[in-house]
Amino acid sequence: MEISEPLTEPTLVTREAHPAVIVRHLGVRADQLPSLFDAGFPALAASGVPINGPAFAAYHGDPSASFDLDIGFPVAETLGDPVQVGELTVRASELPGGELFGLTHVGPYDTLAQSWDRLATAATERGLQPSGFFEVYVTEPSPEVDPATLRTDLFLVV
């Protein structure tokens, strides 16, 4: 699902859905995100399912209230039965496809809201009606990575 070149302006793109594995969290608040990511990505890695691209997070509902969150990775083949890793269940899903409205954010995660606001404003100006949204973490975060260089592709499903 990765886009090779950064989307420096809000852009309509058409992509195919891609099989994925996820850990789903229901009734999430924004202040819970760091701990959910910290637990979710290691559980996905420990599941033994071969990944096929960068990590993503799909949000379902109102991010300013309570929402559902899917943390995942694209995979080459659809997962069969769910895999239990500790208290978390790794299950099959897909990275959304179809018509997407996207923008690339370069910088630390704590400034993502500014890019999301830019994308949402552009969508409203174009009369687009999003039905969901997700982030693709193109740059794998690590202690050695300069936060100013982190690339995250943002997408609205329209």
C-alpha positions, 0 to 999 in steps of 0.5 A: 500500500506504500506510495513510492513518492511522498504526496506533498499536496492532498491527492486523490489516489486509487489503490487496491485493498491489501490483505493484512493482519491486525490487532483490534482495540475497541473503545479507544481514547487518544491518550491510550494510543502510545501504550496500544501501539507499544503492545500491538506491534510486538504482538503482531511480530510475535505472531510469526505471520510474514509481513509485506510492508510498513505498519499502519493504523486504521481508525474507526469513529470519531478520533476526538471521542471514543473510537476503534483502532486497528494496528496492523501490517500488510501481508502477502497471504490472508491469515487463516485462523486468528493467532493468540499472542498473550492477551491480544488476538492477531486476526485477518483484515485488509488495508483499505483500497478504492478511492483514497485522499492522501497526504504525506506527513514528514516529521514527529508523530506529535505534529501529525494533527496539523497534517490531518487538519490540512488533509481534512480541510482539503477534503471538505473543500473538494466536497469529499465524504470520508468513510474512514481513515488510516496512517501508513508508517513508511519510516520504521520508528526506532531510537536511532531515527531522527523524528524530523525525518519520520514519514507517515502517509495519511489517507481518507477513504472517500 
